[in-house]
Amino acid sequence: MARSTGRGGYLGLVTCLVVLAVSSCATHDRTAPKPSAPPTVTVTPRSALVDVPVRTTVAGLPAGADTTVTASATGDHGTAWSATARFTATKNGSVSLTQPSAGGSYRGVDPMGLFDMMTPTSAASTETEFVIPPGGFTVTLRARIGGRVVAMTTVRRTTVGAVPITTTAERLSSTGIYGELAAPKHSTKRRPAILLFGGSEGGLATAFTAKLLAAHGYPALALAYFKEPGLPSDLTHIPLEYFKKALDLLRSQPGVDPAHIVVWGVSRGSEAALLLGVHYPDLVHGVVAGVPSSVVNPGYPESSQPAWTLAGKPIPAISMTAYGEPEPADRQAVIPVEKINGPVLLYCGGQDEVWHSCPYQDAITARLKSHHFHGEVTALRYSGAGHFVGSLTCYLSVAPRWFDRGGGTAAANLRAEADGHAALLRYLAALRQ
């Protein structure tokens, strides 16, 4: 019977086996896992103001892969800047910049480290800070494994020009002050406003920060008080009445809540900010003092002259022998901060090499406590940062040597600036409640 099937039966059997094999393979193909997707870099949000942090993740990597993530951007002068960080992919094949970096431009956890730790790619470059192009800039992020790029994306960092704000130059001839006013456009509500100024560098040093604050919804007036046309050439004989003119101008602006005016001064400007809070409690409803002094210091660079005056008289200052000391012998030079009407925000650098900003800050808080100050006091202390933490310009890259004159490491200063900037925005938001 078996041999009776003949050649036709054999071919039929083969055909049946082939059909079964094909059917089996087709079934297997439908149930087999699909190849994994290629790695991707995701940034959220993809476009944001330069002071707004973003979240960066890489997915689709081999588990445990040694992954290098690189950020690169080009500044306004055409200089290329970049930063790198090394990470180990998790068992699910992902990397987040919230993980600690094992090397590269920084170590440890810094979610924005790739954005603010960039340095010029050319060793011949003399630039010390990343200059933002007027229209903003693009940061390109690349993930590499074994030197090969496996994923990349871009993120847009916008300037205040991309936000609906207005700026007005205020010059001595028309208003009696030298400054720049920035305010949100189309604002229908009155909001807290801030008068801000720098320190011994002079000039209009806070204009960019004023625009950033306006972009966040707060009218801001950046003020110069010396080293601009029509103003004193040095930090000497600066009348507090000059700042009062600026306060009056700011209070009169549409969209400004005149009951919530804050002054913010940095370094030598911290003295002016605290003094304004003391002498004009009806006009000033909060004080922010960066790398502050608890005492009035003499003029700069001419220490034989007073720095500040009121009603034509010099405000008492410490002598040069006591310069930099938190508790001078001349008690008249101590600023009576307990007279301030409103919340106080202070921040200092533990490695400050310009003056003792943290001991000064401790003296301020101790005096406030001893006089039973009723306002809220926030004192931020950044142990690894130096004097330049006072600027609070966060997420913008500078070369490490930028901090040589102020103390502290670049990483510590940059992280402190970001934390302090966030604290400033919280401080302002609390005034609105």
Disulfide bonds with the S-S distance in Angstrom:
Cys348-Cys358 2.13
